[in-house]
């Protein structure tokens, strides 16, 4: 994972351990989503990738019940577009 649980909890300002499993699953899902959008072999070394993952996790965590996946995908595409490869 490009973003650790501790980094993400700090970013979210979460001090309790109750949501650790949820946040970990969100990190995995966000990384997969961002990797799919970027379609870039250099994804793991791209600093924008970490920011996009953290943004996605924060969005999903804060909007657990009403997340707008279309809006999230559009934002992530905007963040990662410059690094996006035409084919994977």
PDB file of N, CA, C and O in Angstrom:
ATOM      1  N   UNK A   1       0.844  -1.183   0.000  1.00  0.00           N
ATOM      2  CA  UNK A   1       0.000   0.000   0.000  1.00  0.00           C
ATOM      3  C   UNK A   1       0.890   1.247   0.000  1.00  0.00           C
ATOM      4  O   UNK A   1       1.898   1.307   0.703  1.00  0.00           O
ATOM      5  N   UNK A   2       0.505   2.211  -0.782  1.00  0.00           N
ATOM      6  CA  UNK A   2       1.270   3.461  -0.864  1.00  0.00           C
ATOM      7  C   UNK A   2       1.022   4.370   0.330  1.00  0.00           C
ATOM      8  O   UNK A   2       1.858   5.210   0.661  1.00  0.00           O
ATOM      9  N   UNK A   3      -0.121   4.201   0.973  1.00  0.00           N
ATOM     10  CA  UNK A   3      -0.479   5.005   2.138  1.00  0.00           C
ATOM     11  C   UNK A   3      -0.699   4.043   3.306  1.00  0.00           C
ATOM     12  O   UNK A   3      -1.456   3.079   3.185  1.00  0.00           O
ATOM     13  N   UNK A   4      -0.047   4.300   4.422  1.00  0.00           N
ATOM     14  CA  UNK A   4      -0.201   3.426   5.570  1.00  0.00           C
ATOM     15  C   UNK A   4      -1.447   3.795   6.374  1.00  0.00           C
ATOM     16  O   UNK A   4      -1.996   4.889   6.242  1.00  0.00           O
ATOM     17  N   UNK A   5      -1.867   2.868   7.192  1.00  0.00           N
ATOM     18  CA  UNK A   5      -3.018   3.118   8.057  1.00  0.00           C
ATOM     19  C   UNK A   5      -2.740   4.296   8.987  1.00  0.00           C
ATOM     20  O   UNK A   5      -3.606   5.152   9.170  1.00  0.00           O
ATOM     21  N   UNK A   6      -1.553   4.351   9.572  1.00  0.00           N
ATOM     22  CA  UNK A   6      -1.222   5.452  10.485  1.00  0.00           C
ATOM     23  C   UNK A   6      -1.225   6.808   9.778  1.00  0.00           C
ATOM     24  O   UNK A   6      -1.701   7.799  10.331  1.00  0.00           O
ATOM     25  N   UNK A   7      -0.692   6.847   8.551  1.00  0.00           N
ATOM     26  CA  UNK A   7      -0.719   8.097   7.777  1.00  0.00           C
ATOM     27  C   UNK A   7      -2.155   8.528   7.508  1.00  0.00           C
ATOM     28  O   UNK A   7      -2.500   9.704   7.624  1.00  0.00           O
ATOM     29  N   UNK A   8      -2.983   7.553   7.146  1.00  0.00           N
ATOM     30  CA  UNK A   8      -4.365   7.880   6.800  1.00  0.00           C
ATOM     31  C   UNK A   8      -5.146   8.323   8.028  1.00  0.00           C
ATOM     32  O   UNK A   8      -5.937   9.264   7.956  1.00  0.00           O
ATOM     33  N   UNK A   9      -4.930   7.656   9.145  1.00  0.00           N
ATOM     34  CA  UNK A   9      -5.616   8.058  10.378  1.00  0.00           C
ATOM     35  C   UNK A   9      -5.197   9.465  10.792  1.00  0.00           C
ATOM     36  O   UNK A   9      -6.025  10.243  11.265  1.00  0.00           O
ATOM     37  N   UNK A  10      -3.937   9.794  10.621  1.00  0.00           N
ATOM     38  CA  UNK A  10      -3.464  11.139  10.931  1.00  0.00           C
ATOM     39  C   UNK A  10      -4.129  12.159  10.012  1.00  0.00           C
ATOM     40  O   UNK A  10      -4.578  13.211  10.468  1.00  0.00           O
ATOM     41  N   UNK A  11      -4.190  11.848   8.719  1.00  0.00           N
ATOM     42  CA  UNK A  11      -4.813  12.729   7.735  1.00  0.00           C
ATOM     43  C   UNK A  11      -6.293  12.943   8.055  1.00  0.00           C
ATOM     44  O   UNK A  11      -6.815  14.050   7.921  1.00  0.00           O
ATOM     45  N   UNK A  12      -6.968  11.858   8.483  1.00  0.00           N
ATOM     46  CA  UNK A  12      -8.394  11.932   8.810  1.00  0.00           C
ATOM     47  C   UNK A  12      -8.647  12.491  10.213  1.00  0.00           C
ATOM     48  O   UNK A  12      -9.778  12.824  10.567  1.00  0.00           O
ATOM     49  N   UNK A  13      -7.582  12.587  10.996  1.00  0.00           N
ATOM     50  CA  UNK A  13      -7.684  12.997  12.403  1.00  0.00           C
ATOM     51  C   UNK A  13      -8.541  12.019  13.199  1.00  0.00           C
ATOM     52  O   UNK A  13      -9.406  12.414  13.980  1.00  0.00           O
ATOM     53  N   UNK A  14      -8.279  10.737  12.980  1.00  0.00           N
ATOM     54  CA  UNK A  14      -8.964   9.666  13.699  1.00  0.00           C
ATOM     55  C   UNK A  14      -8.005   9.151  14.764  1.00  0.00           C
ATOM     56  O   UNK A  14      -6.898   8.716  14.448  1.00  0.00           O
ATOM     57  N   UNK A  15      -8.431   9.200  16.032  1.00  0.00           N
ATOM     58  CA  UNK A  15      -7.577   8.790  17.139  1.00  0.00           C
ATOM     59  C   UNK A  15      -7.924   7.412  17.695  1.00  0.00           C
ATOM     60  O   UNK A  15      -7.148   6.842  18.463  1.00  0.00           O
ATOM     61  N   UNK A  16      -9.060   6.882  17.323  1.00  0.00           N
ATOM     62  CA  UNK A  16      -9.503   5.589  17.861  1.00  0.00           C
ATOM     63  C   UNK A  16      -9.176   4.469  16.877  1.00  0.00           C
ATOM     64  O   UNK A  16      -8.943   4.711  15.693  1.00  0.00           O
ATOM     65  N   UNK A  17      -9.165   3.249  17.385  1.00  0.00           N
ATOM     66  CA  UNK A  17      -8.829   2.096  16.556  1.00  0.00           C
ATOM     67  C   UNK A  17     -10.061   1.369  16.014  1.00  0.00           C
ATOM     68  O   UNK A  17      -9.925   0.393  15.277  1.00  0.00           O
ATOM     69  N   UNK A  18     -11.233   1.824  16.362  1.00  0.00           N
ATOM     70  CA  UNK A  18     -12.473   1.140  15.980  1.00  0.00           C
ATOM     71  C   UNK A  18     -12.657   1.033  14.467  1.00  0.00           C
ATOM     72  O   UNK A  18     -13.226   0.053  13.985  1.00  0.00           O
ATOM     73  N   UNK A  19     -12.191   2.013  13.721  1.00  0.00           N
ATOM     74  CA  UNK A  19     -12.394   2.039  12.271  1.00  0.00           C
ATOM     75  C   UNK A  19     -11.174   1.572  11.482  1.00  0.00           C
ATOM     76  O   UNK A  19     -11.119   1.767  10.267  1.00  0.00           O
ATOM     77  N   UNK A  20     -10.202   0.962  12.145  1.00  0.00           N
ATOM     78  CA  UNK A  20      -8.962   0.557  11.459  1.00  0.00           C
ATOM     79  C   UNK A  20      -9.227  -0.374  10.278  1.00  0.00           C
ATOM     80  O   UNK A  20      -8.664  -0.183   9.200  1.00  0.00           O
ATOM     81  N   UNK A  21     -10.070  -1.366  10.474  1.00  0.00           N
ATOM     82  CA  UNK A  21     -10.356  -2.315   9.391  1.00  0.00           C
ATOM     83  C   UNK A  21     -11.048  -1.604   8.230  1.00  0.00           C
ATOM     84  O   UNK A  21     -10.725  -1.852   7.069  1.00  0.00           O
ATOM     85  N   UNK A  22     -11.993  -0.727   8.539  1.00  0.00           N
ATOM     86  CA  UNK A  22     -12.710   0.024   7.504  1.00  0.00           C
ATOM     87  C   UNK A  22     -11.754   0.918   6.727  1.00  0.00           C
ATOM     88  O   UNK A  22     -11.784   0.946   5.497  1.00  0.00           O
ATOM     89  N   UNK A  23     -10.914   1.642   7.438  1.00  0.00           N
ATOM     90  CA  UNK A  23      -9.973   2.555   6.781  1.00  0.00           C
ATOM     91  C   UNK A  23      -8.976   1.769   5.932  1.00  0.00           C
ATOM     92  O   UNK A  23      -8.629   2.199   4.832  1.00  0.00           O
ATOM     93  N   UNK A  24      -8.518   0.639   6.422  1.00  0.00           N
ATOM     94  CA  UNK A  24      -7.592  -0.195   5.651  1.00  0.00           C
ATOM     95  C   UNK A  24      -8.240  -0.653   4.349  1.00  0.00           C
ATOM     96  O   UNK A  24      -7.610  -0.601   3.293  1.00  0.00           O
ATOM     97  N   UNK A  25      -9.485  -1.098   4.414  1.00  0.00           N
ATOM     98  CA  UNK A  25     -10.188  -1.522   3.198  1.00  0.00           C
ATOM     99  C   UNK A  25     -10.397  -0.349   2.248  1.00  0.00           C
ATOM    100  O   UNK A  25     -10.331  -0.519   1.031  1.00  0.00           O
ATOM    101  N   UNK A  26     -10.647   0.834   2.789  1.00  0.00           N
ATOM    102  CA  UNK A  26     -10.808   2.017   1.950  1.00  0.00           C
ATOM    103  C   UNK A  26      -9.502   2.403   1.272  1.00  0.00           C
ATOM    104  O   UNK A  26      -9.510   2.851   0.125  1.00  0.00           O
ATOM    105  N   UNK A  27      -8.381   2.233   1.965  1.00  0.00           N
ATOM    106  CA  UNK A  27      -7.069   2.506   1.359  1.00  0.00           C
ATOM    107  C   UNK A  27      -6.846   1.575   0.177  1.00  0.00           C
ATOM    108  O   UNK A  27      -6.417   2.011  -0.891  1.00  0.00           O
ATOM    109  N   UNK A  28      -7.135   0.296   0.368  1.00  0.00           N
ATOM    110  CA  UNK A  28      -6.960  -0.691  -0.701  1.00  0.00           C
ATOM    111  C   UNK A  28      -7.862  -0.357  -1.886  1.00  0.00           C
ATOM    112  O   UNK A  28      -7.422  -0.383  -3.035  1.00  0.00           O
ATOM    113  N   UNK A  29      -9.126  -0.043  -1.602  1.00  0.00           N
ATOM    114  CA  UNK A  29     -10.072   0.286  -2.674  1.00  0.00           C
ATOM    115  C   UNK A  29      -9.676   1.568  -3.396  1.00  0.00           C
ATOM    116  O   UNK A  29      -9.765   1.643  -4.622  1.00  0.00           O
ATOM    117  N   UNK A  30      -9.239   2.578  -2.645  1.00  0.00           N
ATOM    118  CA  UNK A  30      -8.841   3.854  -3.248  1.00  0.00           C
ATOM    119  C   UNK A  30      -7.599   3.690  -4.110  1.00  0.00           C
ATOM    120  O   UNK A  30      -7.508   4.274  -5.190  1.00  0.00           O
ATOM    121  N   UNK A  31      -6.638   2.894  -3.635  1.00  0.00           N
ATOM    122  CA  UNK A  31      -5.432   2.667  -4.429  1.00  0.00           C
ATOM    123  C   UNK A  31      -5.779   1.940  -5.728  1.00  0.00           C
ATOM    124  O   UNK A  31      -5.262   2.279  -6.793  1.00  0.00           O
ATOM    125  N   UNK A  32      -6.644   0.954  -5.633  1.00  0.00           N
ATOM    126  CA  UNK A  32      -7.066   0.222  -6.831  1.00  0.00           C
ATOM    127  C   UNK A  32      -7.775   1.153  -7.810  1.00  0.00           C
ATOM    128  O   UNK A  32      -7.519   1.107  -9.013  1.00  0.00           O
ATOM    129  N   UNK A  33      -8.660   1.992  -7.296  1.00  0.00           N
ATOM    130  CA  UNK A  33      -9.390   2.939  -8.142  1.00  0.00           C
ATOM    131  C   UNK A  33      -8.437   3.923  -8.801  1.00  0.00           C
ATOM    132  O   UNK A  33      -8.537   4.167 -10.003  1.00  0.00           O
ATOM    133  N   UNK A  34      -7.523   4.487  -8.039  1.00  0.00           N
ATOM    134  CA  UNK A  34      -6.569   5.464  -8.575  1.00  0.00           C
ATOM    135  C   UNK A  34      -5.622   4.816  -9.581  1.00  0.00           C
ATOM    136  O   UNK A  34      -5.303   5.411 -10.610  1.00  0.00           O
ATOM    137  N   UNK A  35      -5.178   3.607  -9.286  1.00  0.00           N
ATOM    138  CA  UNK A  35      -4.295   2.886 -10.200  1.00  0.00           C
ATOM    139  C   UNK A  35      -5.004   2.629 -11.533  1.00  0.00           C
ATOM    140  O   UNK A  35      -4.397   2.747 -12.597  1.00  0.00           O
ATOM    141  N   UNK A  36      -6.291   2.278 -11.467  1.00  0.00           N
ATOM    142  CA  UNK A  36      -7.071   2.051 -12.680  1.00  0.00           C
ATOM    143  C   UNK A  36      -7.266   3.324 -13.489  1.00  0.00           C
ATOM    144  O   UNK A  36      -7.247   3.291 -14.719  1.00  0.00           O
ATOM    145  N   UNK A  37      -7.449   4.424 -12.814  1.00  0.00           N
ATOM    146  CA  UNK A  37      -7.618   5.701 -13.511  1.00  0.00           C
ATOM    147  C   UNK A  37      -6.304   6.145 -14.137  1.00  0.00           C
ATOM    148  O   UNK A  37      -6.282   6.602 -15.280  1.00  0.00           O
ATOM    149  N   UNK A  38      -5.206   6.014 -13.394  1.00  0.00           N
ATOM    150  CA  UNK A  38      -3.913   6.485 -13.882  1.00  0.00           C
ATOM    151  C   UNK A  38      -3.355   5.623 -15.013  1.00  0.00           C
ATOM    152  O   UNK A  38      -2.700   6.140 -15.917  1.00  0.00           O
ATOM    153  N   UNK A  39      -3.605   4.336 -14.972  1.00  0.00           N
ATOM    154  CA  UNK A  39      -3.081   3.405 -15.979  1.00  0.00           C
ATOM    155  C   UNK A  39      -1.605   3.689 -16.266  1.00  0.00           C
ATOM    156  O   UNK A  39      -1.203   3.846 -17.418  1.00  0.00           O
ATOM    157  N   UNK A  40      -0.814   3.751 -15.204  1.00  0.00           N
ATOM    158  CA  UNK A  40       0.571   4.178 -15.321  1.00  0.00           C
ATOM    159  C   UNK A  40       1.475   3.209 -14.564  1.00  0.00           C
ATOM    160  O   UNK A  40       1.247   2.933 -13.386  1.00  0.00           O
ATOM    161  N   UNK A  41       2.487   2.699 -15.232  1.00  0.00           N
ATOM    162  CA  UNK A  41       3.421   1.768 -14.600  1.00  0.00           C
ATOM    163  C   UNK A  41       4.222   2.439 -13.488  1.00  0.00           C
ATOM    164  O   UNK A  41       4.684   1.762 -12.570  1.00  0.00           O
ATOM    165  N   UNK A  42       4.390   3.743 -13.557  1.00  0.00           N
ATOM    166  CA  UNK A  42       5.158   4.491 -12.561  1.00  0.00           C
ATOM    167  C   UNK A  42       4.287   4.982 -11.405  1.00  0.00           C
ATOM    168  O   UNK A  42       4.704   5.856 -10.645  1.00  0.00           O
ATOM    169  N   UNK A  43       3.108   4.438 -11.270  1.00  0.00           N
ATOM    170  CA  UNK A  43       2.146   4.888 -10.262  1.00  0.00           C
ATOM    171  C   UNK A  43       2.751   4.870  -8.858  1.00  0.00           C
ATOM    172  O   UNK A  43       2.544   5.805  -8.086  1.00  0.00           O
ATOM    173  N   UNK A  44       3.489   3.823  -8.525  1.00  0.00           N
ATOM    174  CA  UNK A  44       4.030   3.672  -7.172  1.00  0.00           C
ATOM    175  C   UNK A  44       5.034   4.747  -6.794  1.00  0.00           C
ATOM    176  O   UNK A  44       5.248   4.988  -5.606  1.00  0.00           O
ATOM    177  N   UNK A  45       5.650   5.396  -7.762  1.00  0.00           N
ATOM    178  CA  UNK A  45       6.645   6.430  -7.475  1.00  0.00           C
ATOM    179  C   UNK A  45       6.117   7.845  -7.707  1.00  0.00           C
ATOM    180  O   UNK A  45       6.860   8.816  -7.563  1.00  0.00           O
ATOM    181  N   UNK A  46       4.861   7.961  -8.060  1.00  0.00           N
ATOM    182  CA  UNK A  46       4.273   9.257  -8.366  1.00  0.00           C
ATOM    183  C   UNK A  46       3.712   9.903  -7.094  1.00  0.00           C
ATOM    184  O   UNK A  46       2.807   9.343  -6.475  1.00  0.00           O
ATOM    185  N   UNK A  47       4.233  11.071  -6.691  1.00  0.00           N
ATOM    186  CA  UNK A  47       3.730  11.706  -5.471  1.00  0.00           C
ATOM    187  C   UNK A  47       2.254  12.097  -5.561  1.00  0.00           C
ATOM    188  O   UNK A  47       1.565  12.149  -4.542  1.00  0.00           O
ATOM    189  N   UNK A  48       1.774  12.366  -6.752  1.00  0.00           N
ATOM    190  CA  UNK A  48       0.362  12.702  -6.922  1.00  0.00           C
ATOM    191  C   UNK A  48      -0.521  11.502  -6.590  1.00  0.00           C
ATOM    192  O   UNK A  48      -1.656  11.671  -6.144  1.00  0.00           O
ATOM    193  N   UNK A  49      -0.012  10.309  -6.803  1.00  0.00           N
ATOM    194  CA  UNK A  49      -0.782   9.093  -6.504  1.00  0.00           C
ATOM    195  C   UNK A  49      -1.129   9.026  -5.025  1.00  0.00           C
ATOM    196  O   UNK A  49      -2.264   8.710  -4.668  1.00  0.00           O
ATOM    197  N   UNK A  50      -0.175   9.316  -4.173  1.00  0.00           N
ATOM    198  CA  UNK A  50      -0.437   9.295  -2.719  1.00  0.00           C
ATOM    199  C   UNK A  50      -1.504  10.315  -2.343  1.00  0.00           C
ATOM    200  O   UNK A  50      -2.389  10.028  -1.537  1.00  0.00           O
ATOM    201  N   UNK A  51      -1.416  11.491  -2.922  1.00  0.00           N
ATOM    202  CA  UNK A  51      -2.396  12.539  -2.628  1.00  0.00           C
ATOM    203  C   UNK A  51      -3.781  12.108  -3.097  1.00  0.00           C
ATOM    204  O   UNK A  51      -4.766  12.290  -2.382  1.00  0.00           O
ATOM    205  N   UNK A  52      -3.857  11.543  -4.286  1.00  0.00           N
ATOM    206  CA  UNK A  52      -5.138  11.090  -4.823  1.00  0.00           C
ATOM    207  C   UNK A  52      -5.732   9.985  -3.957  1.00  0.00           C
ATOM    208  O   UNK A  52      -6.937   9.981  -3.701  1.00  0.00           O
ATOM    209  N   UNK A  53      -4.908   9.058  -3.506  1.00  0.00           N
ATOM    210  CA  UNK A  53      -5.384   7.975  -2.646  1.00  0.00           C
ATOM    211  C   UNK A  53      -5.913   8.547  -1.333  1.00  0.00           C
ATOM    212  O   UNK A  53      -6.991   8.167  -0.875  1.00  0.00           O
ATOM    213  N   UNK A  54      -5.168   9.443  -0.741  1.00  0.00           N
ATOM    214  CA  UNK A  54      -5.598  10.031   0.529  1.00  0.00           C
ATOM    215  C   UNK A  54      -6.894  10.829   0.355  1.00  0.00           C
ATOM    216  O   UNK A  54      -7.774  10.792   1.215  1.00  0.00           O
ATOM    217  N   UNK A  55      -7.001  11.544  -0.754  1.00  0.00           N
ATOM    218  CA  UNK A  55      -8.233  12.281  -1.033  1.00  0.00           C
ATOM    219  C   UNK A  55      -9.406  11.315  -1.157  1.00  0.00           C
ATOM    220  O   UNK A  55     -10.472  11.549  -0.589  1.00  0.00           O
ATOM    221  N   UNK A  56      -9.208  10.231  -1.900  1.00  0.00           N
ATOM    222  CA  UNK A  56     -10.282   9.264  -2.121  1.00  0.00           C
ATOM    223  C   UNK A  56     -10.721   8.616  -0.817  1.00  0.00           C
ATOM    224  O   UNK A  56     -11.918   8.465  -0.570  1.00  0.00           O
ATOM    225  N   UNK A  57      -9.766   8.233   0.015  1.00  0.00           N
ATOM    226  CA  UNK A  57     -10.116   7.615   1.298  1.00  0.00           C
ATOM    227  C   UNK A  57     -10.873   8.609   2.169  1.00  0.00           C
ATOM    228  O   UNK A  57     -11.882   8.257   2.778  1.00  0.00           O
ATOM    229  N   UNK A  58     -10.397   9.839   2.232  1.00  0.00           N
ATOM    230  CA  UNK A  58     -11.073  10.857   3.039  1.00  0.00           C
ATOM    231  C   UNK A  58     -12.499  11.067   2.547  1.00  0.00           C
ATOM    232  O   UNK A  58     -13.431  11.168   3.345  1.00  0.00           O
ATOM    233  N   UNK A  59     -12.661  11.131   1.230  1.00  0.00           N
ATOM    234  CA  UNK A  59     -14.001  11.321   0.669  1.00  0.00           C
ATOM    235  C   UNK A  59     -14.905  10.137   1.030  1.00  0.00           C
ATOM    236  O   UNK A  59     -16.036  10.326   1.478  1.00  0.00           O
ATOM    237  N   UNK A  60     -14.406   8.942   0.836  1.00  0.00           N
ATOM    238  CA  UNK A  60     -15.205   7.756   1.135  1.00  0.00           C
ATOM    239  C   UNK A  60     -15.515   7.647   2.623  1.00  0.00           C
ATOM    240  O   UNK A  60     -16.623   7.267   3.002  1.00  0.00           O
ATOM    241  N   UNK A  61     -14.554   7.976   3.457  1.00  0.00           N
ATOM    242  CA  UNK A  61     -14.750   7.889   4.903  1.00  0.00           C
ATOM    243  C   UNK A  61     -15.769   8.916   5.390  1.00  0.00           C
ATOM    244  O   UNK A  61     -16.651   8.597   6.188  1.00  0.00           O
ATOM    245  N   UNK A  62     -15.644  10.131   4.911  1.00  0.00           N
ATOM    246  CA  UNK A  62     -16.542  11.198   5.347  1.00  0.00           C
ATOM    247  C   UNK A  62     -17.944  11.069   4.751  1.00  0.00           C
ATOM    248  O   UNK A  62     -18.907  11.571   5.330  1.00  0.00           O
ATOM    249  N   UNK A  63     -18.064  10.413   3.621  1.00  0.00           N
ATOM    250  CA  UNK A  63     -19.356  10.285   2.937  1.00  0.00           C
ATOM    251  C   UNK A  63     -19.789   8.823   2.839  1.00  0.00           C
ATOM    252  O   UNK A  63     -20.340   8.402   1.822  1.00  0.00           O
ATOM    253  N   UNK A  64     -19.542   8.061   3.889  1.00  0.00           N
ATOM    254  CA  UNK A  64     -19.814   6.621   3.870  1.00  0.00           C
ATOM    255  C   UNK A  64     -21.222   6.280   3.435  1.00  0.00           C
ATOM    256  O   UNK A  64     -21.431   5.283   2.743  1.00  0.00           O
ATOM    257  N   UNK A  65     -22.176   7.076   3.822  1.00  0.00           N
ATOM    258  CA  UNK A  65     -23.570   6.751   3.538  1.00  0.00           C
ATOM    259  C   UNK A  65     -24.085   7.374   2.245  1.00  0.00           C
ATOM    260  O   UNK A  65     -25.082   6.906   1.694  1.00  0.00           O
ATOM    261  N   UNK A  66     -23.430   8.410   1.755  1.00  0.00           N
ATOM    262  CA  UNK A  66     -23.940   9.120   0.589  1.00  0.00           C
ATOM    263  C   UNK A  66     -22.846   9.449  -0.422  1.00  0.00           C
ATOM    264  O   UNK A  66     -22.900  10.500  -1.062  1.00  0.00           O
ATOM    265  N   UNK A  67     -21.882   8.595  -0.574  1.00  0.00           N
ATOM    266  CA  UNK A  67     -20.782   8.877  -1.498  1.00  0.00           C
ATOM    267  C   UNK A  67     -21.274   8.939  -2.935  1.00  0.00           C
ATOM    268  O   UNK A  67     -22.033   8.081  -3.386  1.00  0.00           O
ATOM    269  N   UNK A  68     -20.831   9.966  -3.645  1.00  0.00           N
ATOM    270  CA  UNK A  68     -21.145  10.125  -5.063  1.00  0.00           C
ATOM    271  C   UNK A  68     -19.921   9.650  -5.846  1.00  0.00           C
ATOM    272  O   UNK A  68     -18.975  10.408  -6.059  1.00  0.00           O
ATOM    273  N   UNK A  69     -19.954   8.396  -6.267  1.00  0.00           N
ATOM    274  CA  UNK A  69     -18.792   7.800  -6.933  1.00  0.00           C
ATOM    275  C   UNK A  69     -18.461   8.476  -8.252  1.00  0.00           C
ATOM    276  O   UNK A  69     -17.296   8.523  -8.645  1.00  0.00           O
ATOM    277  N   UNK A  70     -19.459   8.996  -8.937  1.00  0.00           N
ATOM    278  CA  UNK A  70     -19.206   9.704 -10.194  1.00  0.00           C
ATOM    279  C   UNK A  70     -18.393  10.967  -9.922  1.00  0.00           C
ATOM    280  O   UNK A  70     -17.413  11.241 -10.614  1.00  0.00           O
ATOM    281  N   UNK A  71     -18.800  11.728  -8.920  1.00  0.00           N
ATOM    282  CA  UNK A  71     -18.069  12.950  -8.571  1.00  0.00           C
ATOM    283  C   UNK A  71     -16.653  12.619  -8.107  1.00  0.00           C
ATOM    284  O   UNK A  71     -15.703  13.315  -8.466  1.00  0.00           O
ATOM    285  N   UNK A  72     -16.507  11.561  -7.313  1.00  0.00           N
ATOM    286  CA  UNK A  72     -15.186  11.150  -6.853  1.00  0.00           C
ATOM    287  C   UNK A  72     -14.298  10.761  -8.030  1.00  0.00           C
ATOM    288  O   UNK A  72     -13.142  11.178  -8.101  1.00  0.00           O
ATOM    289  N   UNK A  73     -14.826   9.971  -8.944  1.00  0.00           N
ATOM    290  CA  UNK A  73     -14.044   9.558 -10.117  1.00  0.00           C
ATOM    291  C   UNK A  73     -13.628  10.744 -10.968  1.00  0.00           C
ATOM    292  O   UNK A  73     -12.503  10.778 -11.466  1.00  0.00           O
ATOM    293  N   UNK A  74     -14.510  11.715 -11.144  1.00  0.00           N
ATOM    294  CA  UNK A  74     -14.168  12.908 -11.925  1.00  0.00           C
ATOM    295  C   UNK A  74     -13.042  13.695 -11.268  1.00  0.00           C
ATOM    296  O   UNK A  74     -12.138  14.182 -11.948  1.00  0.00           O
ATOM    297  N   UNK A  75     -13.098  13.817  -9.952  1.00  0.00           N
ATOM    298  CA  UNK A  75     -12.043  14.522  -9.241  1.00  0.00           C
ATOM    299  C   UNK A  75     -10.717  13.779  -9.353  1.00  0.00           C
ATOM    300  O   UNK A  75      -9.675  14.387  -9.598  1.00  0.00           O
ATOM    301  N   UNK A  76     -10.760  12.466  -9.174  1.00  0.00           N
ATOM    302  CA  UNK A  76      -9.539  11.669  -9.280  1.00  0.00           C
ATOM    303  C   UNK A  76      -8.977  11.719 -10.694  1.00  0.00           C
ATOM    304  O   UNK A  76      -7.761  11.782 -10.873  1.00  0.00           O
ATOM    305  N   UNK A  77      -9.834  11.693 -11.687  1.00  0.00           N
ATOM    306  CA  UNK A  77      -9.360  11.808 -13.075  1.00  0.00           C
ATOM    307  C   UNK A  77      -8.668  13.155 -13.283  1.00  0.00           C
ATOM    308  O   UNK A  77      -7.633  13.232 -13.946  1.00  0.00           O
ATOM    309  N   UNK A  78      -9.238  14.205 -12.718  1.00  0.00           N
ATOM    310  CA  UNK A  78      -8.609  15.531 -12.836  1.00  0.00           C
ATOM    311  C   UNK A  78      -7.244  15.542 -12.170  1.00  0.00           C
ATOM    312  O   UNK A  78      -6.299  16.130 -12.697  1.00  0.00           O
ATOM    313  N   UNK A  79      -7.134  14.898 -11.018  1.00  0.00           N
ATOM    314  CA  UNK A  79      -5.865  14.866 -10.292  1.00  0.00           C
ATOM    315  C   UNK A  79      -4.810  14.043 -11.024  1.00  0.00           C
ATOM    316  O   UNK A  79      -3.631  14.398 -11.024  1.00  0.00           O
ATOM    317  N   UNK A  80      -5.233  12.950 -11.645  1.00  0.00           N
ATOM    318  CA  UNK A  80      -4.291  11.995 -12.228  1.00  0.00           C
ATOM    319  C   UNK A  80      -4.165  12.099 -13.744  1.00  0.00           C
ATOM    320  O   UNK A  80      -3.362  11.382 -14.341  1.00  0.00           O
ATOM    321  N   UNK A  81      -4.934  12.969 -14.375  1.00  0.00           N
ATOM    322  CA  UNK A  81      -4.995  13.018 -15.828  1.00  0.00           C
ATOM    323  C   UNK A  81      -3.637  13.262 -16.485  1.00  0.00           C
ATOM    324  O   UNK A  81      -3.314  12.627 -17.489  1.00  0.00           O
ATOM    325  N   UNK A  82      -2.853  14.159 -15.937  1.00  0.00           N
ATOM    326  CA  UNK A  82      -1.561  14.494 -16.528  1.00  0.00           C
ATOM    327  C   UNK A  82      -0.635  13.274 -16.582  1.00  0.00           C
ATOM    328  O   UNK A  82       0.202  13.165 -17.478  1.00  0.00           O
ATOM    329  N   UNK A  83      -0.786  12.381 -15.642  1.00  0.00           N
ATOM    330  CA  UNK A  83       0.071  11.200 -15.568  1.00  0.00           C
ATOM    331  C   UNK A  83      -0.557   9.971 -16.217  1.00  0.00           C
ATOM    332  O   UNK A  83       0.077   8.919 -16.296  1.00  0.00           O
ATOM    333  N   UNK A  84      -1.769  10.097 -16.672  1.00  0.00           N
ATOM    334  CA  UNK A  84      -2.501   8.974 -17.260  1.00  0.00           C
ATOM    335  C   UNK A  84      -1.876   8.547 -18.583  1.00  0.00           C
ATOM    336  O   UNK A  84      -1.531   9.383 -19.419  1.00  0.00           O
ATOM    337  N   UNK A  85      -1.738   7.257 -18.758  1.00  0.00           N
ATOM    338  CA  UNK A  85      -1.212   6.706 -20.001  1.00  0.00           C
ATOM    339  C   UNK A  85      -2.385   6.313 -20.896  1.00  0.00           C
ATOM    340  O   UNK A  85      -3.400   5.826 -20.398  1.00  0.00           O
ATOM    341  N   UNK A  86      -2.262   6.517 -22.214  1.00  0.00           N
ATOM    342  CA  UNK A  86      -3.364   6.175 -23.113  1.00  0.00           C
ATOM    343  C   UNK A  86      -3.750   4.688 -23.040  1.00  0.00           C
ATOM    344  O   UNK A  86      -4.923   4.335 -23.152  1.00  0.00           O
ATOM    345  N   UNK A  87      -2.740   3.829 -22.852  1.00  0.00           N
ATOM    346  CA  UNK A  87      -3.007   2.404 -22.665  1.00  0.00           C
ATOM    347  C   UNK A  87      -2.164   1.907 -21.511  1.00  0.00           C
ATOM    348  O   UNK A  87      -1.102   2.456 -21.217  1.00  0.00           O
ATOM    349  N   UNK A  88      -2.639   0.881 -20.873  1.00  0.00           N
ATOM    350  CA  UNK A  88      -1.964   0.362 -19.673  1.00  0.00           C
ATOM    351  C   UNK A  88      -0.937  -0.662 -20.051  1.00  0.00           C
ATOM    352  O   UNK A  88      -0.265  -1.213 -19.178  1.00  0.00           O
TER     353      UNK A  88
END
